[in-house]
Amino acid sequence: MGYPGKNHKSYQPPKRPWEKTRIEQETRLVIEYGLRNKREVWKAQSILRKYRKGARVLLALMSSSADRVLFEAKRSELITSLQRAGLLGPDADIDNILALKVQAQLERRLQTIVYRKGLARSPKQARQLVTHGHIAIAGRRVSIPAYRVKSSEENQISYYGKSPFVADSHAEKARITKAAGVR
């Protein structure tokens, strides 16, 4: 056991560091989603890895155990938590959990949703707006670009009340709405 106050890695680096196809895919994801570095892709992969592991444990429980009630309870708990997070649709099953891609996890980041809603011109600018405190969820300022937005919070994303972007006369806001109209 390590020191309790010390942060631990929330990701696992790739086993083959110089694999060309993986490097190209990660670079594409970093550019498409405006990520800071590939470590953020690895964190998303680690989160999905945990969900997939839970789904595989459930499949093993289903095949070996006669306790059907326990299996159904754990299955519904896992699926509803992923539905609340916005990673799965309403009629999802364990196979859908095993089929999740990294893009689904990256689409749930605050940075990406701010860009998709048209509050920023690019993913990089969305990251900057979030980091500088111009974005709020339900009126509360959120300054973490990697914040995972729940499906219930998605409609509550807007500019922070004291942000200069709230005013229609802000020059950058005019550019953003013009760019959103072009998209």
TIVO-2410 file (N, C-alpha, C; in nm, 3 decimals):
# residues 183
REC num residu      c1      c2      c3 atome chaine
REC   1      M   0.083  -0.118   0.000     N      A
REC   1      M   0.000   0.000   0.000    CA      A
REC   1      M   0.087   0.123   0.000     C      A
REC   2      G   0.055   0.217  -0.085     N      A
REC   2      G   0.132   0.340  -0.096    CA      A
REC   2      G   0.082   0.446   0.000     C      A
REC   3      Y   0.141   0.559  -0.009     N      A
REC   3      Y   0.102   0.672   0.074    CA      A
REC   3      Y  -0.038   0.718   0.031     C      A
REC   4      P  -0.132   0.732   0.126     N      A
REC   4      P  -0.270   0.763   0.088    CA      A
REC   4      P  -0.290   0.898   0.022     C      A
REC   5      G  -0.203   0.994   0.049     N      A
REC   5      G  -0.219   1.126  -0.010    CA      A
REC   5      G  -0.160   1.137  -0.149     C      A
REC   6      K  -0.088   1.035  -0.192     N      A
REC   6      K  -0.022   1.038  -0.322    CA      A
REC   6      K  -0.119   0.996  -0.432     C      A
REC   7      N  -0.121   1.073  -0.538     N      A
REC   7      N  -0.205   1.037  -0.651    CA      A
REC   7      N  -0.146   0.917  -0.723     C      A
REC   8      H  -0.234   0.835  -0.776     N      A
REC   8      H  -0.190   0.717  -0.850    CA      A
REC   8      H  -0.229   0.733  -0.996     C      A
REC   9      K  -0.162   0.662  -1.082     N      A
REC   9      K  -0.192   0.669  -1.224    CA      A
REC   9      K  -0.335   0.625  -1.249     C      A
REC  10      S  -0.405   0.702  -1.331     N      A
REC  10      S  -0.541   0.666  -1.367    CA      A
REC  10      S  -0.545   0.610  -1.509     C      A
REC  11      Y  -0.432   0.570  -1.559     N      A
REC  11      Y  -0.425   0.516  -1.693    CA      A
REC  11      Y  -0.312   0.413  -1.699     C      A
REC  12      Q  -0.312   0.339  -1.807     N      A
REC  12      Q  -0.207   0.242  -1.831    CA      A
REC  12      Q  -0.149   0.271  -1.969     C      A
REC  13      P  -0.019   0.299  -1.977     N      A
REC  13      P   0.039   0.328  -2.110    CA      A
REC  13      P   0.035   0.204  -2.198     C      A
REC  14      P   0.047   0.222  -2.329     N      A
REC  14      P   0.042   0.107  -2.419    CA      A
REC  14      P   0.159   0.011  -2.397     C      A
REC  15      K   0.133  -0.116  -2.421     N      A
REC  15      K   0.237  -0.217  -2.401    CA      A
REC  15      K   0.345  -0.209  -2.508     C      A
REC  16      R   0.303  -0.173  -2.630     N      A
REC  16      R   0.401  -0.156  -2.738    CA      A
REC  16      R   0.407  -0.007  -2.771     C      A
REC  17      P   0.507   0.064  -2.722     N      A
REC  17      P   0.508   0.210  -2.736    CA      A
REC  17      P   0.528   0.261  -2.878     C      A
REC  18      W   0.581   0.181  -2.969     N      A
REC  18      W   0.613   0.233  -3.102    CA      A
REC  18      W   0.533   0.166  -3.212     C      A
REC  19      E   0.411   0.126  -3.183     N      A
REC  19      E   0.325   0.064  -3.282    CA      A
REC  19      E   0.264   0.174  -3.370     C      A
REC  20      K   0.293   0.169  -3.498     N      A
REC  20      K   0.260   0.279  -3.589    CA      A
REC  20      K   0.109   0.305  -3.601     C      A
REC  21      T   0.030   0.201  -3.619     N      A
REC  21      T  -0.114   0.221  -3.638    CA      A
REC  21      T  -0.179   0.280  -3.513     C      A
REC  22      R  -0.138   0.232  -3.396     N      A
REC  22      R  -0.193   0.285  -3.272    CA      A
REC  22      R  -0.155   0.431  -3.254     C      A
REC  23      I  -0.033   0.466  -3.285     N      A
REC  23      I   0.013   0.605  -3.273    CA      A
REC  23      I  -0.068   0.695  -3.366     C      A
REC  24      E  -0.092   0.649  -3.488     N      A
REC  24      E  -0.170   0.729  -3.583    CA      A
REC  24      E  -0.315   0.746  -3.537     C      A
REC  25      Q  -0.375   0.639  -3.484     N      A
REC  25      Q  -0.512   0.649  -3.434    CA      A
REC  25      Q  -0.520   0.745  -3.315     C      A
REC  26      E  -0.426   0.735  -3.224     N      A
REC  26      E  -0.426   0.824  -3.108    CA      A
REC  26      E  -0.404   0.969  -3.149     C      A
REC  27      T  -0.318   0.992  -3.247     N      A
REC  27      T  -0.294   1.128  -3.295    CA      A
REC  27      T  -0.420   1.185  -3.357     C      A
REC  28      R  -0.492   1.102  -3.434     N      A
REC  28      R  -0.618   1.147  -3.492    CA      A
REC  28      R  -0.718   1.186  -3.384     C      A
REC  29      L  -0.727   1.104  -3.279     N      A
REC  29      L  -0.819   1.134  -3.168    CA      A
REC  29      L  -0.779   1.263  -3.096     C      A
REC  30      V  -0.649   1.281  -3.074     N      A
REC  30      V  -0.602   1.402  -3.006    CA      A
REC  30      V  -0.638   1.526  -3.087     C      A
REC  31      I  -0.623   1.520  -3.217     N      A
REC  31      I  -0.655   1.634  -3.303    CA      A
REC  31      I  -0.806   1.655  -3.311     C      A
REC  32      E  -0.882   1.547  -3.331     N      A
REC  32      E  -1.027   1.558  -3.347    CA      A
REC  32      E  -1.096   1.612  -3.222     C      A
REC  33      Y  -1.052   1.568  -3.105     N      A
REC  33      Y  -1.118   1.608  -2.981    CA      A
REC  33      Y  -1.043   1.720  -2.908     C      A
REC  34      G  -0.935   1.770  -2.963     N      A
REC  34      G  -0.863   1.882  -2.903    CA      A
REC  34      G  -0.801   1.848  -2.769     C      A
REC  35      L  -0.751   1.727  -2.755     N      A
REC  35      L  -0.694   1.684  -2.629    CA      A
REC  35      L  -0.555   1.744  -2.607     C      A
REC  36      R  -0.512   1.748  -2.483     N      A
REC  36      R  -0.382   1.805  -2.452    CA      A
REC  36      R  -0.270   1.711  -2.495     C      A
REC  37      N  -0.286   1.583  -2.469     N      A
REC  37      N  -0.185   1.485  -2.507    CA      A
REC  37      N  -0.249   1.346  -2.515     C      A
REC  38      K  -0.169   1.247  -2.548     N      A
REC  38      K  -0.221   1.112  -2.565    CA      A
REC  38      K  -0.256   1.047  -2.432     C      A
REC  39      R  -0.206   1.102  -2.324     N      A
REC  39      R  -0.239   1.050  -2.192    CA      A
REC  39      R  -0.390   1.057  -2.167     C      A
REC  40      E  -0.455   1.158  -2.221     N      A
REC  40      E  -0.600   1.170  -2.204    CA      A
REC  40      E  -0.673   1.060  -2.281     C      A
REC  41      V  -0.620   1.017  -2.393     N      A
REC  41      V  -0.677   0.903  -2.466    CA      A
REC  41      V  -0.659   0.776  -2.383     C      A
REC  42      W  -0.542   0.760  -2.322     N      A
REC  42      W  -0.515   0.642  -2.240    CA      A
REC  42      W  -0.606   0.637  -2.118     C      A
REC  43      K  -0.638   0.754  -2.060     N      A
REC  43      K  -0.730   0.757  -1.946    CA      A
REC  43      K  -0.869   0.712  -1.990     C      A
REC  44      A  -0.914   0.757  -2.106     N      A
REC  44      A  -1.045   0.716  -2.157    CA      A
REC  44      A  -1.047   0.566  -2.183     C      A
REC  45      Q  -0.938   0.514  -2.237     N      A
REC  45      Q  -0.929   0.370  -2.262    CA      A
REC  45      Q  -0.934   0.292  -2.131     C      A
REC  46      S  -0.870   0.343  -2.026     N      A
REC  46      S  -0.870   0.275  -1.897    CA      A
REC  46      S  -1.009   0.272  -1.836     C      A
REC  47      I  -1.084   0.380  -1.850     N      A
REC  47      I  -1.220   0.383  -1.798    CA      A
REC  47      I  -1.306   0.279  -1.870     C      A
REC  48      L  -1.295   0.275  -2.002     N      A
REC  48      L  -1.372   0.176  -2.078    CA      A
REC  48      L  -1.328   0.033  -2.045     C      A
REC  49      R  -1.199   0.017  -2.021     N      A
REC  49      R  -1.146  -0.115  -1.985    CA      A
REC  49      R  -1.212  -0.165  -1.857     C      A
REC  50      K  -1.235  -0.076  -1.760     N      A
REC  50      K  -1.301  -0.115  -1.634    CA      A
REC  50      K  -1.445  -0.157  -1.659     C      A
REC  51      Y  -1.516  -0.084  -1.745     N      A
REC  51      Y  -1.654  -0.119  -1.775    CA      A
REC  51      Y  -1.661  -0.254  -1.847     C      A
REC  52      R  -1.572  -0.275  -1.942     N      A
REC  52      R  -1.571  -0.402  -2.014    CA      A
REC  52      R  -1.538  -0.519  -1.921     C      A
REC  53      K  -1.446  -0.495  -1.828     N      A
REC  53      K  -1.411  -0.600  -1.732    CA      A
REC  53      K  -1.533  -0.636  -1.647     C      A
REC  54      G  -1.608  -0.534  -1.604     N      A
REC  54      G  -1.729  -0.561  -1.528    CA      A
REC  54      G  -1.831  -0.640  -1.608     C      A
REC  55      A  -1.843  -0.610  -1.737     N      A
REC  55      A  -1.936  -0.684  -1.823    CA      A
REC  55      A  -1.890  -0.828  -1.840     C      A
REC  56      R  -1.760  -0.850  -1.855     N      A
REC  56      R  -1.710  -0.988  -1.867    CA      A
REC  56      R  -1.731  -1.067  -1.738     C      A
REC  57      V  -1.714  -1.001  -1.624     N      A
REC  57      V  -1.740  -1.067  -1.496    CA      A
REC  57      V  -1.887  -1.107  -1.487     C      A
REC  58      L  -1.975  -1.018  -1.533     N      A
REC  58      L  -2.118  -1.051  -1.532    CA      A
REC  58      L  -2.149  -1.169  -1.624     C      A
REC  59      L  -2.086  -1.173  -1.740     N      A
REC  59      L  -2.109  -1.287  -1.830    CA      A
REC  59      L  -2.061  -1.417  -1.767     C      A
REC  60      A  -1.948  -1.411  -1.696     N      A
REC  60      A  -1.898  -1.531  -1.628    CA      A
REC  60      A  -1.992  -1.571  -1.515     C      A
REC  61      L  -2.046  -1.472  -1.445     N      A
REC  61      L  -2.140  -1.499  -1.336    CA      A
REC  61      L  -2.267  -1.563  -1.391     C      A
REC  62      M  -2.310  -1.517  -1.507     N      A
REC  62      M  -2.431  -1.571  -1.568    CA      A
REC  62      M  -2.411  -1.717  -1.609     C      A
REC  63      S  -2.294  -1.749  -1.663     N      A
REC  63      S  -2.272  -1.884  -1.714    CA      A
REC  63      S  -2.243  -1.984  -1.603     C      A
REC  64      S  -2.186  -1.938  -1.491     N      A
REC  64      S  -2.146  -2.033  -1.388    CA      A
REC  64      S  -2.241  -2.038  -1.269     C      A
REC  65      S  -2.309  -1.930  -1.243     N      A
REC  65      S  -2.389  -1.924  -1.121    CA      A
REC  65      S  -2.536  -1.956  -1.147     C      A
REC  66      A  -2.598  -2.011  -1.046     N      A
REC  66      A  -2.741  -2.038  -1.054    CA      A
REC  66      A  -2.820  -1.923  -0.993     C      A
REC  67      D  -2.751  -1.826  -0.936     N      A
REC  67      D  -2.816  -1.712  -0.872    CA      A
REC  67      D  -2.852  -1.607  -0.977     C      A
REC  68      R  -2.965  -1.626  -1.040     N      A
REC  68      R  -3.011  -1.539  -1.149    CA      A
REC  68      R  -3.048  -1.400  -1.099     C      A
REC  69      V  -3.097  -1.390  -0.976     N      A
REC  69      V  -3.140  -1.262  -0.920    CA      A
REC  69      V  -3.019  -1.170  -0.901     C      A
REC  70      L  -2.910  -1.225  -0.851     N      A
REC  70      L  -2.788  -1.146  -0.832    CA      A
REC  70      L  -2.733  -1.097  -0.965     C      A
REC  71      F  -2.735  -1.184  -1.065     N      A
REC  71      F  -2.687  -1.145  -1.198    CA      A
REC  71      F  -2.771  -1.031  -1.254     C      A
REC  72      E  -2.903  -1.042  -1.246     N      A
REC  72      E  -2.991  -0.938  -1.301    CA      A
REC  72      E  -2.973  -0.805  -1.229     C      A
REC  73      A  -2.954  -0.810  -1.097     N      A
REC  73      A  -2.935  -0.688  -1.020    CA      A
REC  73      A  -2.806  -0.618  -1.060     C      A
REC  74      K  -2.698  -0.693  -1.070     N      A
REC  74      K  -2.569  -0.633  -1.108    CA      A
REC  74      K  -2.571  -0.584  -1.252     C      A
REC  75      R  -2.636  -0.659  -1.340     N      A
REC  75      R  -2.645  -0.619  -1.479    CA      A
REC  75      R  -2.722  -0.488  -1.494     C      A
REC  76      S  -2.836  -0.480  -1.429     N      A
REC  76      S  -2.914  -0.357  -1.441    CA      A
REC  76      S  -2.842  -0.239  -1.376     C      A
REC  77      E  -2.769  -0.264  -1.269     N      A
REC  77      E  -2.692  -0.156  -1.204    CA      A
REC  77      E  -2.584  -0.102  -1.296     C      A
REC  78      L  -2.511  -0.191  -1.362     N      A
REC  78      L  -2.405  -0.149  -1.453    CA      A
REC  78      L  -2.463  -0.075  -1.574     C      A
REC  79      I  -2.569  -0.127  -1.630     N      A
REC  79      I  -2.627  -0.066  -1.749    CA      A
REC  79      I  -2.690   0.070  -1.717     C      A
REC  80      T  -2.759   0.082  -1.605     N      A
REC  80      T  -2.819   0.211  -1.571    CA      A
REC  80      T  -2.713   0.316  -1.540     C      A
REC  81      S  -2.602   0.276  -1.478     N      A
REC  81      S  -2.496   0.374  -1.452    CA      A
REC  81      S  -2.435   0.424  -1.584     C      A
REC  82      L  -2.420   0.336  -1.681     N      A
REC  82      L  -2.367   0.377  -1.811    CA      A
REC  82      L  -2.469   0.459  -1.890     C      A
REC  83      Q  -2.596   0.432  -1.870     N      A
REC  83      Q  -2.700   0.512  -1.936    CA      A
REC  83      Q  -2.705   0.652  -1.876     C      A
REC  84      R  -2.691   0.662  -1.743     N      A
REC  84      R  -2.688   0.793  -1.679    CA      A
REC  84      R  -2.568   0.873  -1.726     C      A
REC  85      A  -2.457   0.805  -1.749     N      A
REC  85      A  -2.336   0.872  -1.797    CA      A
REC  85      A  -2.349   0.912  -1.944     C      A
REC  86      G  -2.446   0.855  -2.014     N      A
REC  86      G  -2.468   0.889  -2.153    CA      A
REC  86      G  -2.389   0.803  -2.250     C      A
REC  87      L  -2.330   0.696  -2.201     N      A
REC  87      L  -2.250   0.610  -2.288    CA      A
REC  87      L  -2.334   0.505  -2.359     C      A
REC  88      L  -2.450   0.471  -2.303     N      A
REC  88      L  -2.538   0.371  -2.363    CA      A
REC  88      L  -2.676   0.428  -2.386     C      A
REC  89      G  -2.745   0.371  -2.483     N      A
REC  89      G  -2.882   0.411  -2.513    CA      A
REC  89      G  -2.982   0.344  -2.420     C      A
REC  90      P  -3.110   0.371  -2.439     N      A
REC  90      P  -3.212   0.318  -2.348    CA      A
REC  90      P  -3.232   0.167  -2.355     C      A
REC  91      D  -3.209   0.107  -2.470     N      A
REC  91      D  -3.231  -0.037  -2.482    CA      A
REC  91      D  -3.099  -0.113  -2.498     C      A
REC  92      A  -3.007  -0.088  -2.407     N      A
REC  92      A  -2.873  -0.146  -2.415    CA      A
REC  92      A  -2.866  -0.280  -2.342     C      A
REC  93      D  -2.762  -0.356  -2.377     N      A
REC  93      D  -2.739  -0.486  -2.316    CA      A
REC  93      D  -2.589  -0.500  -2.288     C      A
REC  94      I  -2.549  -0.613  -2.236     N      A
REC  94      I  -2.408  -0.634  -2.203    CA      A
REC  94      I  -2.322  -0.631  -2.329     C      A
REC  95      D  -2.375  -0.678  -2.439     N      A
REC  95      D  -2.299  -0.675  -2.565    CA      A
REC  95      D  -2.265  -0.532  -2.606     C      A
REC  96      N  -2.355  -0.438  -2.578     N      A
REC  96      N  -2.329  -0.298  -2.609    CA      A
REC  96      N  -2.214  -0.243  -2.523     C      A
REC  97      I  -2.202  -0.290  -2.400     N      A
REC  97      I  -2.091  -0.247  -2.313    CA      A
REC  97      I  -1.960  -0.297  -2.370     C      A
REC  98      L  -1.959  -0.421  -2.415     N      A
REC  98      L  -1.836  -0.477  -2.471    CA      A
REC  98      L  -1.798  -0.412  -2.603     C      A
REC  99      A  -1.895  -0.352  -2.672     N      A
REC  99      A  -1.870  -0.290  -2.801    CA      A
REC  99      A  -1.838  -0.140  -2.791     C      A
REC 100      L  -1.830  -0.085  -2.670     N      A
REC 100      L  -1.802   0.058  -2.654    CA      A
REC 100      L  -1.665   0.094  -2.711     C      A
REC 101      K  -1.657   0.209  -2.773     N      A
REC 101      K  -1.533   0.260  -2.831    CA      A
REC 101      K  -1.485   0.379  -2.750     C      A
REC 102      V  -1.360   0.415  -2.769     N      A
REC 102      V  -1.300   0.529  -2.698    CA      A
REC 102      V  -1.371   0.658  -2.739     C      A
REC 103      Q  -1.418   0.666  -2.862     N      A
REC 103      Q  -1.486   0.786  -2.909    CA      A
REC 103      Q  -1.611   0.814  -2.825     C      A
REC 104      A  -1.681   0.709  -2.780     N      A
REC 104      A  -1.800   0.729  -2.697    CA      A
REC 104      A  -1.763   0.797  -2.566     C      A
REC 105      Q  -1.652   0.756  -2.508     N      A
REC 105      Q  -1.605   0.817  -2.383    CA      A
REC 105      Q  -1.560   0.961  -2.407     C      A
REC 106      L  -1.490   0.986  -2.517     N      A
REC 106      L  -1.440   1.121  -2.546    CA      A
REC 106      L  -1.554   1.216  -2.582     C      A
REC 107      E  -1.664   1.163  -2.637     N      A
REC 107      E  -1.779   1.248  -2.670    CA      A
REC 107      E  -1.849   1.299  -2.545     C      A
REC 108      R  -1.832   1.235  -2.432     N      A
REC 108      R  -1.898   1.276  -2.308    CA      A
REC 108      R  -1.817   1.379  -2.230     C      A
REC 109      R  -1.700   1.417  -2.277     N      A
REC 109      R  -1.621   1.519  -2.209    CA      A
REC 109      R  -1.686   1.656  -2.226     C      A
REC 110      L  -1.671   1.741  -2.124     N      A
REC 110      L  -1.728   1.875  -2.128    CA      A
REC 110      L  -1.672   1.953  -2.246     C      A
REC 111      Q  -1.544   1.940  -2.270     N      A
REC 111      Q  -1.478   2.011  -2.379    CA      A
REC 111      Q  -1.545   1.979  -2.513     C      A
REC 112      T  -1.572   1.854  -2.537     N      A
REC 112      T  -1.632   1.812  -2.664    CA      A
REC 112      T  -1.776   1.859  -2.675     C      A
REC 113      I  -1.850   1.851  -2.567     N      A
REC 113      I  -1.991   1.891  -2.572    CA      A
REC 113      I  -2.004   2.042  -2.592     C      A
REC 114      V  -1.912   2.120  -2.531     N      A
REC 114      V  -1.913   2.265  -2.552    CA      A
REC 114      V  -1.891   2.295  -2.700     C      A
REC 115      Y  -1.799   2.224  -2.763     N      A
REC 115      Y  -1.774   2.244  -2.906    CA      A
REC 115      Y  -1.893   2.200  -2.990     C      A
REC 116      R  -1.951   2.084  -2.959     N      A
REC 116      R  -2.064   2.033  -3.037    CA      A
REC 116      R  -2.188   2.121  -3.025     C      A
REC 117      K  -2.206   2.187  -2.908     N      A
REC 117      K  -2.321   2.275  -2.889    CA      A
REC 117      K  -2.303   2.410  -2.957     C      A
REC 118      G  -2.186   2.438  -3.009     N      A
REC 118      G  -2.161   2.563  -3.079    CA      A
REC 118      G  -2.121   2.678  -2.987     C      A
REC 119      L  -2.074   2.647  -2.867     N      A
REC 119      L  -2.029   2.751  -2.776    CA      A
REC 119      L  -1.883   2.789  -2.802     C      A
REC 120      A  -1.816   2.715  -2.890     N      A
REC 120      A  -1.677   2.743  -2.925    CA      A
REC 120      A  -1.657   2.710  -3.072     C      A
REC 121      R  -1.554   2.774  -3.132     N      A
REC 121      R  -1.527   2.753  -3.274    CA      A
REC 121      R  -1.453   2.623  -3.302     C      A
REC 122      S  -1.372   2.578  -3.208     N      A
REC 122      S  -1.292   2.458  -3.228    CA      A
REC 122      S  -1.281   2.382  -3.096     C      A
REC 123      P  -1.238   2.256  -3.102     N      A
REC 123      P  -1.219   2.182  -2.976    CA      A
REC 123      P  -1.113   2.246  -2.886     C      A
REC 124      K  -1.010   2.302  -2.946     N      A
REC 124      K  -0.906   2.369  -2.866    CA      A
REC 124      K  -0.962   2.492  -2.797     C      A
REC 125      Q  -1.045   2.569  -2.867     N      A
REC 125      Q  -1.105   2.686  -2.805    CA      A
REC 125      Q  -1.204   2.645  -2.697     C      A
REC 126      A  -1.273   2.534  -2.717     N      A
REC 126      A  -1.364   2.484  -2.615    CA      A
REC 126      A  -1.286   2.449  -2.489     C      A
REC 127      R  -1.170   2.387  -2.507     N      A
REC 127      R  -1.084   2.355  -2.392    CA      A
REC 127      R  -1.043   2.482  -2.320     C      A
REC 128      Q  -1.007   2.584  -2.396     N      A
REC 128      Q  -0.964   2.711  -2.337    CA      A
REC 128      Q  -1.079   2.777  -2.261     C      A
REC 129      L  -1.198   2.777  -2.318     N      A
REC 129      L  -1.312   2.838  -2.251    CA      A
REC 129      L  -1.343   2.768  -2.119     C      A
REC 130      V  -1.336   2.636  -2.120     N      A
REC 130      V  -1.362   2.561  -1.998    CA      A
REC 130      V  -1.254   2.589  -1.895     C      A
REC 131      T  -1.129   2.585  -1.935     N      A
REC 131      T  -1.018   2.606  -1.842    CA      A
REC 131      T  -1.021   2.745  -1.781     C      A
REC 132      H  -1.059   2.846  -1.858     N      A
REC 132      H  -1.060   2.983  -1.809    CA      A
REC 132      H  -1.187   3.017  -1.731     C      A
REC 133      G  -1.280   2.921  -1.719     N      A
REC 133      G  -1.397   2.941  -1.635    CA      A
REC 133      G  -1.512   3.011  -1.702     C      A
REC 134      H  -1.523   3.004  -1.833     N      A
REC 134      H  -1.633   3.069  -1.904    CA      A
REC 134      H  -1.755   2.977  -1.921     C      A
REC 135      I  -1.744   2.852  -1.882     N      A
REC 135      I  -1.849   2.754  -1.904    CA      A
REC 135      I  -1.908   2.711  -1.769     C      A
REC 136      A  -2.038   2.695  -1.765     N      A
REC 136      A  -2.106   2.651  -1.643    CA      A
REC 136      A  -2.206   2.540  -1.676     C      A
REC 137      I  -2.227   2.456  -1.577     N      A
REC 137      I  -2.331   2.353  -1.587    CA      A
REC 137      I  -2.432   2.383  -1.477     C      A
REC 138      A  -2.553   2.413  -1.517     N      A
REC 138      A  -2.662   2.449  -1.425    CA      A
REC 138      A  -2.620   2.568  -1.338     C      A
REC 139      G  -2.550   2.664  -1.397     N      A
REC 139      G  -2.510   2.784  -1.325    CA      A
REC 139      G  -2.383   2.772  -1.243     C      A
REC 140      R  -2.327   2.652  -1.230     N      A
REC 140      R  -2.203   2.631  -1.154    CA      A
REC 140      R  -2.086   2.625  -1.250     C      A
REC 141      R  -1.984   2.704  -1.222     N      A
REC 141      R  -1.865   2.709  -1.307    CA      A
REC 141      R  -1.791   2.576  -1.299     C      A
REC 142      V  -1.755   2.524  -1.415     N      A
REC 142      V  -1.676   2.401  -1.423    CA      A
REC 142      V  -1.553   2.433  -1.506     C      A
REC 143      S  -1.434   2.409  -1.449     N      A
REC 143      S  -1.311   2.445  -1.519    CA      A
REC 143      S  -1.226   2.323  -1.552     C      A
REC 144      I  -1.288   2.207  -1.565     N      A
REC 144      I  -1.216   2.084  -1.596    CA      A
REC 144      I  -1.261   2.035  -1.733     C      A
REC 145      P  -1.176   2.043  -1.835     N      A
REC 145      P  -1.216   2.000  -1.969    CA      A
REC 145      P  -1.253   1.852  -1.977     C      A
REC 146      A  -1.193   1.769  -1.892     N      A
REC 146      A  -1.219   1.625  -1.896    CA      A
REC 146      A  -1.340   1.586  -1.812     C      A
REC 147      Y  -1.413   1.683  -1.757     N      A
REC 147      Y  -1.531   1.652  -1.677    CA      A
REC 147      Y  -1.629   1.572  -1.762     C      A
REC 148      R  -1.673   1.459  -1.708     N      A
REC 148      R  -1.764   1.372  -1.782    CA      A
REC 148      R  -1.907   1.417  -1.757     C      A
REC 149      V  -1.971   1.466  -1.861     N      A
REC 149      V  -2.105   1.522  -1.851    CA      A
REC 149      V  -2.207   1.409  -1.852     C      A
REC 150      K  -2.296   1.411  -1.753     N      A
REC 150      K  -2.404   1.314  -1.750    CA      A
REC 150      K  -2.510   1.356  -1.850     C      A
REC 151      S  -2.591   1.262  -1.892     N      A
REC 151      S  -2.693   1.294  -1.993    CA      A
REC 151      S  -2.797   1.392  -1.938     C      A
REC 152      S  -2.819   1.392  -1.807     N      A
REC 152      S  -2.915   1.486  -1.748    CA      A
REC 152      S  -2.859   1.629  -1.743     C      A
REC 153      E  -2.727   1.643  -1.743     N      A
REC 153      E  -2.663   1.775  -1.736    CA      A
REC 153      E  -2.639   1.838  -1.872     C      A
REC 154      E  -2.653   1.761  -1.976     N      A
REC 154      E  -2.614   1.806  -2.109    CA      A
REC 154      E  -2.689   1.932  -2.155     C      A
REC 155      N  -2.816   1.942  -2.123     N      A
REC 155      N  -2.895   2.057  -2.165    CA      A
REC 155      N  -2.870   2.181  -2.080     C      A
REC 156      Q  -2.800   2.166  -1.969     N      A
REC 156      Q  -2.777   2.277  -1.876    CA      A
REC 156      Q  -2.643   2.346  -1.898     C      A
REC 157      I  -2.572   2.312  -2.003     N      A
REC 157      I  -2.441   2.371  -2.030    CA      A
REC 157      I  -2.460   2.506  -2.098     C      A
REC 158      S  -2.395   2.608  -2.045     N      A
REC 158      S  -2.403   2.742  -2.103    CA      A
REC 158      S  -2.281   2.821  -2.058     C      A
REC 159      Y  -2.276   2.947  -2.098     N      A
REC 159      Y  -2.170   3.035  -2.050    CA      A
REC 159      Y  -2.196   3.068  -1.904     C      A
REC 160      Y  -2.090   3.089  -1.828     N      A
REC 160      Y  -2.101   3.126  -1.687    CA      A
REC 160      Y  -2.161   3.266  -1.677     C      A
REC 161      G  -2.240   3.292  -1.574     N      A
REC 161      G  -2.314   3.417  -1.559    CA      A
REC 161      G  -2.229   3.542  -1.562     C      A
REC 162      K  -2.108   3.540  -1.505     N      A
REC 162      K  -2.023   3.658  -1.500    CA      A
REC 162      K  -1.921   3.662  -1.614     C      A
REC 163      S  -1.929   3.569  -1.704     N      A
REC 163      S  -1.836   3.563  -1.815    CA      A
REC 163      S  -1.868   3.673  -1.917     C      A
REC 164      P  -1.766   3.731  -1.979     N      A
REC 164      P  -1.793   3.831  -2.082    CA      A
REC 164      P  -1.862   3.771  -2.206     C      A
REC 165      F  -1.860   3.640  -2.221     N      A
REC 165      F  -1.924   3.576  -2.337    CA      A
REC 165      F  -2.076   3.580  -2.328     C      A
REC 166      V  -2.130   3.612  -2.211     N      A
REC 166      V  -2.276   3.620  -2.197    CA      A
REC 166      V  -2.331   3.736  -2.279     C      A
REC 167      A  -2.257   3.846  -2.285     N      A
REC 167      A  -2.302   3.964  -2.360    CA      A
REC 167      A  -2.298   3.936  -2.510     C      A
REC 168      D  -2.403   3.978  -2.580     N      A
REC 168      D  -2.408   3.957  -2.725    CA      A
REC 168      D  -2.309   4.047  -2.798     C      A
REC 169      S  -2.262   4.152  -2.730     N      A
REC 169      S  -2.170   4.245  -2.795    CA      A
REC 169      S  -2.025   4.197  -2.794     C      A
REC 170      H  -1.998   4.084  -2.731     N      A
REC 170      H  -1.861   4.033  -2.725    CA      A
REC 170      H  -1.817   3.991  -2.866     C      A
REC 171      A  -1.699   4.037  -2.908     N      A
REC 171      A  -1.651   4.014  -3.045    CA      A
REC 171      A  -1.630   3.866  -3.074     C      A
REC 172      E  -1.572   3.793  -2.980     N      A
REC 172      E  -1.545   3.651  -3.002    CA      A
REC 172      E  -1.675   3.571  -3.010     C      A
REC 173      K  -1.775   3.611  -2.934     N      A
REC 173      K  -1.903   3.541  -2.939    CA      A
REC 173      K  -1.967   3.556  -3.077     C      A
REC 174      A  -1.950   3.672  -3.137     N      A
REC 174      A  -2.002   3.692  -3.273    CA      A
REC 174      A  -1.932   3.599  -3.371     C      A
REC 175      R  -1.800   3.581  -3.354     N      A
REC 175      R  -1.727   3.489  -3.442    CA      A
REC 175      R  -1.772   3.345  -3.421     C      A
REC 176      I  -1.799   3.310  -3.294     N      A
REC 176      I  -1.842   3.174  -3.264    CA      A
REC 176      I  -1.977   3.145  -3.327     C      A
REC 177      T  -2.072   3.237  -3.313     N      A
REC 177      T  -2.204   3.214  -3.373    CA      A
REC 177      T  -2.195   3.213  -3.526     C      A
REC 178      K  -2.105   3.292  -3.582     N      A
REC 178      K  -2.087   3.289  -3.727    CA      A
REC 178      K  -2.029   3.156  -3.771     C      A
REC 179      A  -1.930   3.104  -3.697     N      A
REC 179      A  -1.871   2.974  -3.728    CA      A
REC 179      A  -1.971   2.862  -3.707     C      A
REC 180      A  -2.058   2.875  -3.607     N      A
REC 180      A  -2.160   2.771  -3.582    CA      A
REC 180      A  -2.260   2.768  -3.696     C      A
REC 181      G  -2.289   2.883  -3.754     N      A
REC 181      G  -2.382   2.887  -3.868    CA      A
REC 181      G  -2.322   2.824  -3.992     C      A
REC 182      V  -2.190   2.831  -4.005     N      A
REC 182      V  -2.122   2.772  -4.120    CA      A
REC 182      V  -2.119   2.622  -4.112     C      A
REC 183      R  -2.104   2.567  -3.990     N      A
REC 183      R  -2.093   2.423  -3.970    CA      A
REC 183      R  -2.208   2.348  -4.021     C      A
***
